[in-house]
Amino acid sequence: GRGALRSRGRGIRGRGRGVPTHAVVDHRPRALEISGFTEADRVDLLPHFAQYGEIEDCQMEDSSLSAIITYKTRAEAEQAAIHGVRFNNQELRLAWHKPPASLNTTDPDEVEPEDEE
């Protein structure tokens, strides 16, 4: 009698059967800002960092001799940050690059329509 009522709902057999009910999204940056290399080293920079993971995007800055490399995952970016510092017998300067946050958080298509009277 009584025990059966308690196990209804979210017991062992609850929704999803062992699948987590919430997903965790990693919002930490996956992009590294790299500086401290010479013009001659520019060609070898991308292959050097490609060995640590899949590169999603790379932006080279001509004026300041810096690059922003974005990895597919945070874990790959962390590997590059740890092991990629030594390059052609020199120390690179690495920093996490956060893209500028947009002020507009709502999608223009999702704006609620005004009530017509």
C-alpha positions in Angstrom: 0.0 0.0 0.0 1.9 3.0 1.3 5.3 2.3 -0.2 4.0 2.2 -3.7 2.9 5.8 -3.6 6.4 7.0 -2.6 8.2 5.4 -5.5 6.0 7.0 -8.2 7.4 9.8 -10.3 11.1 10.4 -10.1 12.3 7.1 -8.8 14.8 4.8 -10.6 12.6 4.8 -13.7 11.9 8.5 -13.7 12.2 10.5 -16.9 15.1 9.8 -19.3 16.3 6.6 -17.7 19.7 7.6 -16.4 20.1 10.7 -18.6 21.0 13.8 -16.6 18.0 16.2 -16.4 20.2 19.3 -17.0 23.0 20.0 -19.4 26.1 21.9 -18.2 27.4 24.4 -20.8 31.0 25.6 -20.4 31.1 29.3 -21.0 34.8 29.7 -20.4 36.9 31.1 -23.2 38.3 28.7 -25.8 40.5 31.3 -27.5 44.1 32.1 -26.7 45.7 35.5 -27.5 49.3 34.8 -28.5 52.1 37.3 -28.7 55.9 37.4 -28.4 56.7 35.8 -31.7 58.6 37.3 -34.6 57.6 38.0 -38.2 59.7 35.0 -39.3 57.9 32.7 -36.8 54.4 33.6 -38.1 54.4 30.8 -40.7 55.1 28.1 -38.1 52.7 29.4 -35.4 49.5 27.7 -36.6 51.1 24.3 -37.2 52.7 24.6 -33.7 49.3 25.2 -32.0 47.4 22.7 -34.2 49.1 19.8 -32.5 47.2 20.5 -29.3 43.7 20.3 -30.8 41.2 21.2 -33.5 41.5 24.9 -34.3 38.1 26.5 -35.1 39.4 30.0 -36.0 42.6 31.9 -36.3 43.0 35.7 -36.6 46.5 37.1 -37.2 47.1 40.8 -36.3 49.7 42.3 -38.6 50.2 45.5 -36.7 50.9 44.1 -33.3 52.4 40.7 -34.2 49.7 38.8 -32.2 47.3 36.0 -33.0 44.0 34.8 -31.6 43.5 31.1 -32.0 40.1 29.6 -31.1 39.9 25.9 -30.3 36.9 23.6 -30.7 36.9 22.8 -26.9 38.1 24.4 -23.7 40.2 21.3 -22.9 42.2 21.6 -26.2 42.7 25.3 -25.5 44.0 24.4 -22.0 46.5 21.9 -23.5 47.8 24.6 -25.9 48.1 27.1 -23.0 50.1 24.6 -20.9 52.3 23.1 -23.6 52.4 25.7 -26.4 54.3 28.3 -24.5 57.7 27.1 -25.8 58.1 27.9 -29.5 61.3 28.0 -31.5 63.5 28.3 -28.4 61.5 31.3 -27.1 58.7 32.0 -24.6 55.4 33.1 -26.0 53.0 35.3 -24.1 49.6 33.6 -23.9 46.4 35.0 -22.5 42.8 33.9 -22.5 40.8 35.9 -25.1 37.2 36.7 -24.3 35.2 38.0 -27.2 33.5 41.3 -26.4 30.1 40.5 -24.9 27.1 41.9 -26.8 24.8 44.2 -24.9 21.7 43.0 -26.8 20.8 39.7 -25.3 17.4 39.2 -27.0 17.1 38.0 -30.6 15.3 40.6 -32.7 13.1 37.8 -34.1 12.0 36.9 -30.6 10.6 40.3 -29.6 7.1 40.0 -28.4 4.5 41.5 -30.7 2.6 44.4 -29.3 -1.1 43.8 -28.6 -3.3 45.4 -31.2 -6.5 47.1 -29.9 
